[in-house]
Amino acid sequence: MNGRIRQLIGSVRPGRLLALAVLHILGTLGVAAAFWMWMLPPHTRSALREAMDAGVVGITSGEVVLHLALSACFWAFLSICYHLARSLRSDPTPRLVKARGTVITETIIVLPIFLILNLGLIQLAILNTASLLTQLAAFNAGRVVAIWHPEAMEGRKGVTTDMVNEKARVAAAMALTPVAPSDFPIQPGSCSSTTLDNKLEGLEGLGHTTTGSTIPHGEMRLPAFWDASDFETRGRRKLIFAHCATTVEYAIGSDQLVRTVVRYQQQIAMPLVANVFGQIETVGGRMAYFTPLERDHITTHQIPPCVRTPGGRSSGTC
């Protein structure tokens, strides 16, 4: 057997081996890019590209290696299926016709592996995207805290630290909206706040969301699982759930640096792999598999504002 393998390897020309290697590398990269592009809408890719160019977010080597490894497994499976189909077409002998039962059995054995690889790759692409957007959410929340925390310290216009935290939470949820689930019911009254209501009203006024995009609790429909509606329709639900699944904490150091931590519960939507990527939690009244993502951002603290509001300044108040 080993001699047969060595004979087959020796009969292949080096140029052909190089061509096959390049083909498989390009196929793996193509699968990885296809899944990534399929899971990300254009506006999300644009936002991530700008954030990466600015150095706000970055992809770790571990995430890239894992994504490429699953892509390579998926490409290998496609290659095996292609060669098997080609051999069946080129050699339709009676022996193969009689082996239909064997082929069906092998298909039944391999099909779950194919589904697990496929669903696992899709879910990993979603998690990698959610990880990047969580870093962007920490950046957005940190900017809000740097601007509004000094106002809370001076007590201007009734601003409190709770209001600052809620504003930072809504800003973080805005960044995480693209990866939040939408076409699922949300329990009435969960995670509501005045800041979130004002944000939703503003988005509706600008035409980014619609008021008719609320699914009553308990009225989920199976076709809605694929999240196929336009972003304006599902954006309201996505933002509400992103807000429910997000928590923000911040601290001001002695060096006047603001450290903001964002924790986000990413729902695992793909079947068969949910228990691999997450654990059962209840978020926003919804029990499902979730994976916690945590990112932080450090920025400079804004200078303290005047005690009195602009227009009422006098000497010695600032």
C-alpha positions in Angstrom: 0.0 0.0 0.0 2.8 2.4 0.9 4.6 1.5 -2.3 1.5 2.3 -4.3 1.2 5.7 -2.7 4.9 6.4 -3.4 4.3 5.3 -7.0 1.3 7.7 -7.4 3.2 10.6 -5.8 6.3 9.9 -8.0 4.1 9.9 -11.2 2.8 13.4 -10.5 4.9 16.1 -12.0 6.2 18.9 -9.8 4.5 21.5 -11.9 1.2 19.8 -11.4 1.7 19.5 -7.6 2.5 23.2 -7.5 -0.7 24.0 -9.5 -2.8 21.9 -7.3 -1.3 23.5 -4.2 -2.1 27.0 -5.5 -5.6 25.9 -6.5 -6.3 24.5 -3.0 -4.9 27.6 -1.3 -7.0 29.9 -3.5 -10.0 27.7 -2.9 -9.6 27.9 0.9 -9.2 31.7 0.7 -12.2 31.9 -1.6 -14.4 30.0 0.8 -13.2 32.1 3.8 -13.9 35.3 1.8 -17.2 34.1 0.5 -18.5 33.3 4.0 -17.2 36.6 5.4 -18.8 38.6 2.6 -22.0 36.7 2.8 -22.4 37.4 6.5 -21.6 41.1 6.3 -23.8 43.7 4.6 -22.0 46.4 2.6 -22.5 49.1 5.2 -21.1 46.9 8.0 -18.0 46.1 5.9 -17.5 49.8 5.2 -17.7 50.7 8.9 -15.3 47.9 9.8 -12.8 48.9 7.1 -12.8 52.5 8.3 -12.3 51.4 11.9 -9.5 49.1 11.0 -7.8 51.8 8.9 -8.0 54.1 11.9 -6.5 51.4 14.2 -9.6 51.2 16.4 -10.2 47.5 15.8 -8.0 44.7 14.7 -8.2 40.9 13.9 -6.2 38.6 16.1 -4.0 35.8 14.6 -6.0 33.1 16.4 -9.3 34.2 14.9 -7.7 34.2 11.4 -6.2 30.8 11.8 -9.4 29.2 13.1 -11.4 30.8 10.3 -8.9 29.6 7.7 -8.8 26.1 9.2 -12.6 25.6 9.0 -12.5 27.1 5.5 -9.8 24.5 4.5 -11.9 21.7 5.9 -15.0 22.9 4.0 -12.9 23.2 0.8 -11.4 19.7 1.2 -14.9 18.3 1.6 -16.0 20.0 -1.6 -12.9 18.7 -3.4 -13.6 15.1 -2.2 -17.3 15.4 -3.4 -16.1 16.7 -6.8 -13.7 13.8 -7.4 -16.2 11.2 -6.2 -18.8 12.5 -8.6 -16.3 12.6 -11.4 -15.2 9.0 -10.8 -18.9 7.8 -10.7 -19.6 9.6 -14.1 -16.4 8.3 -15.8 -16.7 4.7 -14.7 -20.4 3.6 -14.6 -19.6 -0.1 -14.3 -22.1 -2.7 -13.0 -19.9 -3.0 -9.9 -20.7 0.7 -9.1 -24.3 0.3 -10.0 -24.6 -2.5 -7.5 -22.9 -0.4 -4.9 -25.7 2.1 -4.7 -26.5 1.1 -1.2 -22.9 1.6 -0.2 -22.9 5.1 -1.7 -26.1 6.1 0.1 -24.6 4.8 3.4 -21.5 6.8 2.9 -23.5 9.9 2.0 -25.6 9.5 5.2 -22.3 9.3 7.2 -20.6 12.2 5.6 -23.7 14.6 5.4 -23.7 15.4 9.1 -20.0 16.3 8.9 -20.7 18.5 6.0 -23.5 20.3 7.8 -21.4 20.8 11.0 -18.5 22.2 9.0 -20.8 24.5 7.0 -22.8 25.8 10.0 -19.6 26.0 12.2 -17.9 28.1 9.5 -20.9 30.5 9.3 -21.2 30.8 13.1 -17.4 31.5 13.3 -17.7 34.2 10.7 -20.5 35.8 12.8 -18.4 35.6 16.0 -15.3 37.1 14.4 -17.5 39.9 13.1 -19.1 40.4 16.5 -15.7 40.5 18.1 -14.6 43.3 15.8 -17.8 45.2 16.4 -17.5 44.8 20.1 -14.1 46.5 20.0 -15.7 49.2 17.9 -18.5 49.4 20.5 -15.9 49.9 23.3 -14.4 52.7 21.3 -17.8 54.4 20.8 -18.7 54.0 24.5 -15.3 55.3 25.6 -15.8 58.5 23.5 -19.3 59.0 25.1 -17.9 58.6 28.6 -15.0 60.9 27.9 -17.4 63.7 26.8 -20.3 63.2 29.3 -18.5 62.1 32.5 -17.1 65.6 33.2 -20.6 67.0 32.9 -21.8 64.5 35.5 -19.0 65.4 37.8 -20.0 69.1 37.7 -23.7 68.2 37.8 -24.6 70.4 34.9 -28.1 70.1 33.4 -28.9 67.3 35.8 -26.5 64.8 34.2 -25.7 61.9 36.4 -23.3 59.0 36.2 -26.2 56.6 35.5 -27.2 58.8 32.5 -23.6 58.7 31.3 -23.5 54.9 31.5 -26.8 54.6 29.7 -25.6 56.9 26.9 -22.5 54.8 26.5 -24.5 51.6 26.5 -26.7 52.9 23.7 -23.7 54.0 21.7 -22.2 50.6 22.1 -25.4 48.9 21.0 -25.5 51.0 17.9 -22.1 49.5 16.8 -23.3 46.0 17.6 -26.7 46.2 15.8 -25.5 44.5 12.6 -24.7 41.2 14.4 -27.7 41.3 16.8 -30.7 39.0 16.0 -33.8 40.7 14.7 -36.6 38.6 13.4 -37.3 37.2 16.9 -39.8 38.3 19.5 -38.6 40.4 22.4 -40.4 40.3 25.7 -42.4 43.6 26.2 -40.7 46.1 28.5 -37.3 44.4 28.5 -34.2 46.7 28.6 -36.2 49.9 27.9 -34.7 53.3 28.7 -35.4 56.9 27.9 -32.0 57.2 26.1 -32.8 54.2 23.9 -36.3 55.5 23.1 -34.9 58.9 22.1 -32.4 57.1 19.8 -35.1 55.0 18.2 -37.2 58.1 17.6 -34.3 59.9 16.1 -33.5 57.0 13.8 -37.1 56.8 12.7 -37.2 60.5 11.9 -34.2 60.1 9.7 -35.7 57.2 7.9 -33.2 54.6 9.1 -35.9 52.5 10.9 -39.7 52.0 10.7 -42.2 51.8 13.5 -43.9 48.8 11.9 -40.9 46.6 12.5 -41.9 45.2 15.9 -42.8 41.5 16.3 -45.1 40.9 19.3 -43.8 38.4 21.8 -44.7 34.9 21.0 -45.4 35.5 17.2 -42.1 34.4 15.7 -42.5 32.9 12.2 -40.1 30.3 10.8 -39.3 32.1 7.5 -38.1 35.1 9.6 -35.2 33.0 10.9 -33.1 33.9 7.9 -33.3 37.6 8.7 -34.1 38.4 5.0 -36.0 41.7 5.5 -34.3 45.0 4.6 -32.2 46.7 7.3 -34.7 49.6 7.8 -37.4 47.1 8.7 -35.4 45.0 11.1 -33.0 47.7 12.4 -35.3 48.6 15.3 -35.5 45.1 16.6 -31.8 44.6 16.2 -30.9 47.8 18.1 -33.3 46.9 20.9 -31.8 43.4 21.4 -28.2 44.7 21.1 -29.1 47.1 23.9 -30.5 44.2 26.0 -27.4 42.1 25.4 -24.8 44.9 26.2 -23.4 46.1 29.5 -20.9 49.0 29.9 -18.6 49.8 32.8 -16.1 52.6 33.0 -13.5 53.9 35.4 -11.4 57.1 35.6 -7.8 56.5 36.6 -5.5 58.8 38.5 -3.9 59.7 35.3 -7.2 61.0 34.0 -7.5 58.2 31.5 -10.9 56.6 30.8 -11.1 52.8 30.6 -14.4 51.6 29.2 -15.3 47.9 29.2 -18.1 46.6 27.0 -19.6 43.1 27.5 -21.9 41.7 24.8 -23.8 38.5 24.7 -23.7 37.2 21.1 -26.5 34.8 20.3 -25.5 31.5 18.6 -28.1 31.1 15.9 -26.7 28.1 13.9 -28.1 24.7 14.9 -25.9 21.7 15.6 -23.0 23.9 16.8 -24.7 26.0 19.3 -23.5 24.0 22.3 -19.9 24.2 20.9 -19.8 28.0 20.7 -22.0 29.0 23.6 -23.9 28.3 26.8 -27.6 28.6 27.6 -28.4 32.1 29.0 -31.5 34.3 29.2 -31.0 37.8 27.6 -33.9 40.2 27.2 -36.4 37.5 28.2 -35.1 35.1 25.5 -33.4 31.8 26.4 -30.9 30.7 23.9 -27.2 29.8 23.5 -25.0 32.9 24.0 -21.2 33.6 23.8 -19.9 36.5 26.0 -17.6 38.9 24.2 -15.6 41.5 26.2 -13.5 44.4 24.9 -12.1 47.5 26.5 -10.9 50.9 25.2 -8.7 53.5 26.9 -9.0 57.2 26.0 -8.1 60.5 27.4 -10.4 62.3 29.8 -12.0 65.6 28.6 -11.1 68.7 30.6 -13.7 69.7 33.2 -16.4 72.0 31.9 -17.4 75.3 33.4 -19.7 75.0 36.4 -22.2 77.4 34.8 -23.7 76.8 31.4 -22.3 78.5 28.3 -23.6 82.1 28.0 -23.6 82.5 31.8 -19.9 82.5 32.3 -18.3 85.0 34.7 -14.7 85.3 35.9 -13.7 82.7 38.4 -16.3 80.1 37.5 -14.1 78.0 35.2 
